[in-house]
Amino acid sequence: WSIYFTQSQDLSWQVTIRMYRLTAETGLLLRDLLALLLSKQNLDAFSTEVYTCLNELAINASKATYKSLFEKNIAKPQGIDPAISYHAFMDLFRKELGL
């Protein structure tokens, strides 16, 4: 993963983070980075809530990407199309995830 961090003179922040997986270690790093940025703007009281929201977005985006790849490379070659048989697709997807 990589982080690009810039600050302009008016205290607006731009952070670009590119990750290929979210581990516990990177989650802690992101939490601490977010807390630092929010504290610089006197918004540190919101760090837990903002981190929770961003973490959920990252997790949901990851699952959506995985689901799309699963549909294309696993389900459709087996003749399962979620547009036609969503329940069969979700059963296969849950089985893939071990749920």
C-alpha positions in Angstrom: 0.0 0.0 0.0 1.0 3.6 -0.4 0.0 6.9 1.2 0.4 10.3 -0.4 -0.1 13.2 2.0 -0.1 16.9 1.1 -1.2 20.0 3.0 -1.9 23.3 1.5 -1.5 26.6 3.4 -5.2 26.9 4.2 -5.2 23.6 6.2 -7.1 21.7 3.6 -5.8 18.1 3.5 -5.5 15.7 0.6 -4.7 12.1 1.4 -4.6 9.4 -1.2 -4.3 5.8 0.0 -4.0 2.8 -2.3 -4.3 -0.6 -0.6 -4.8 -4.0 -1.9 -6.0 -5.4 1.4 -7.0 -4.0 4.8 -5.1 -5.7 7.6 -5.4 -5.0 11.3 -2.1 -3.2 11.1 -3.1 -0.9 8.2 -6.4 -0.3 10.0 -4.6 1.0 13.0 -2.4 3.2 10.9 -5.4 4.7 9.1 -7.1 5.3 12.4 -4.1 7.1 13.8 -3.6 9.1 10.6 -7.3 10.1 10.6 -7.0 11.1 14.3 -4.0 13.3 13.5 -5.7 15.0 10.6 -8.9 15.7 12.6 -6.9 16.9 15.6 -5.2 19.5 13.4 -8.6 20.9 12.6 -9.9 20.6 16.2 -12.3 17.8 15.2 -10.6 15.0 17.1 -13.9 14.3 19.0 -15.2 12.8 15.7 -12.3 10.5 14.9 -14.0 7.3 16.1 -17.2 8.0 14.1 -15.4 9.1 11.0 -13.0 6.1 11.2 -15.9 3.7 11.6 -17.7 5.1 8.6 -14.5 5.0 6.4 -13.7 1.5 7.5 -17.2 0.3 6.6 -16.9 1.9 3.2 -13.6 0.2 2.6 -15.0 -3.2 3.7 -18.1 -2.8 1.6 -16.2 -1.7 -1.5 -13.9 -4.7 -1.1 -16.9 -7.1 -0.8 -18.6 -5.5 -3.9 -15.4 -5.9 -5.9 -15.0 -9.5 -4.8 -18.7 -10.2 -5.6 -18.3 -8.8 -9.1 -15.2 -10.9 -9.8 -16.9 -13.9 -8.3 -19.9 -13.4 -10.6 -17.7 -13.0 -13.7 -15.2 -15.8 -13.0 -17.0 -18.4 -10.9 -20.8 -18.1 -11.1 -21.4 -17.3 -14.8 -19.1 -20.1 -16.0 -21.2 -22.4 -13.9 -24.3 -21.1 -15.6 -25.5 -19.1 -12.6 -26.6 -15.6 -13.5 -27.7 -13.4 -10.5 -30.1 -11.5 -12.8 -32.0 -14.7 -13.4 -31.4 -16.7 -10.2 -30.2 -14.4 -7.5 -30.9 -16.9 -4.7 -28.7 -19.5 -6.3 -26.0 -17.0 -6.9 -26.1 -15.8 -3.3 -26.0 -19.4 -2.0 -22.9 -20.1 -4.1 -21.3 -16.8 -3.0 -22.0 -17.5 0.7 -20.5 -20.9 0.3 -17.4 -19.3 -1.3 -17.1 -17.0 1.7 -17.7 -19.8 4.2 -20.9 -18.4 5.6 
